Amino acid sequence: MVTRLCKQPAEVRKFQMEFYNALAANETLSTISSINYETLDGVASGLTITSSAIATGLGPDSLVEMVISDGSDGETYRIEVLVTTSDSQTLEGDGILFVSDKR
């Protein structure tokens, strides 16, 4: 699953990655293994991802919340969230973040 995100360079924003459709009945997210990013055009940049946590959303414990700040105007980033579930599944969620000062 790919989630599309957008923010301005100066914003500090909370984003969520949804895993509800990948979970079985009564399955929940147990841990966040990692949250990483890469620029899609190969330019090094200072994106900052903090305050990650499992949150309750559409289904119990099916959302990963994170706060994203910084980033360069015009850059596109791929955000990768890797989680483990209560049924010992390893799931990966991907998001595309576009940083633009002209929304």
C-alpha positions in Angstrom: 0.0 0.0 0.0 1.3 3.5 -0.8 0.1 6.6 1.0 0.5 10.0 -0.6 1.5 12.8 1.7 2.3 16.5 1.3 3.8 19.2 3.5 5.5 22.6 3.3 9.2 22.8 4.2 8.7 24.8 7.5 5.8 22.7 8.7 6.1 20.2 11.5 3.2 17.8 10.8 1.8 14.6 12.2 1.1 11.9 9.6 -0.4 8.4 9.9 0.3 5.2 8.1 -2.7 2.9 8.1 -2.3 -1.0 8.3 -6.0 -1.9 9.0 -6.6 -3.7 5.7 -3.5 -5.9 6.2 -4.5 -7.2 9.6 -6.5 -10.3 10.3 -9.5 -10.2 12.7 -8.3 -9.4 16.3 -4.7 -8.8 15.0 -3.0 -5.6 16.1 0.3 -3.8 15.5 2.8 -4.8 18.2 6.0 -2.9 17.5 7.4 -0.4 15.0 10.6 -2.0 13.7 11.8 1.0 11.7 10.8 4.2 9.9 13.2 5.2 7.1 13.1 7.6 4.2 15.0 8.2 1.0 14.8 11.0 -1.6 13.5 9.8 -4.9 15.7 12.1 -7.0 18.9 11.2 -5.2 19.5 14.6 -3.6 20.6 14.4 0.1 18.3 16.4 2.4 17.5 16.8 6.0 14.1 15.3 6.6 13.4 14.6 10.2 10.9 11.9 11.5 10.2 11.8 15.3 7.5 10.9 17.8 6.5 7.6 16.2 3.9 5.6 18.0 1.2 3.0 17.4 -2.2 4.7 17.6 -5.8 3.5 17.5 -7.6 4.2 14.3 -10.2 2.6 12.1 -9.3 -0.7 13.7 -7.7 -1.2 17.1 -4.0 -0.4 17.0 -3.9 -0.2 13.2 -2.2 3.2 12.7 1.4 4.3 13.0 1.7 8.0 13.8 4.9 10.0 13.1 5.9 13.7 13.1 7.7 14.8 10.0 9.6 18.1 9.8 12.1 19.8 7.6 12.6 18.6 4.0 13.6 20.7 0.9 11.1 22.5 -1.3 10.4 20.5 -4.5 11.8 17.2 -3.1 9.9 13.9 -3.1 10.6 11.3 -0.4 9.7 7.7 0.0 8.8 6.9 3.7 9.0 3.3 4.7 7.4 2.0 7.9 8.1 -1.6 9.0 6.0 -3.1 11.8 5.4 -6.4 13.6 1.9 -7.6 14.4 0.5 -9.6 17.3 0.3 -12.6 14.8 4.1 -12.3 14.1 3.6 -10.8 10.7 6.1 -8.3 9.4 4.3 -5.6 7.4 5.7 -2.7 5.3 3.9 0.5 4.6 5.2 2.9 2.0 4.3 6.6 1.6 5.3 9.2 -0.9 5.9 12.6 0.7 6.1 15.7 -1.5 7.5 18.9 0.1 6.3 22.0 -1.6 6.2 25.7 -0.5 3.5 26.4 -3.2 0.5 24.3 -2.2 
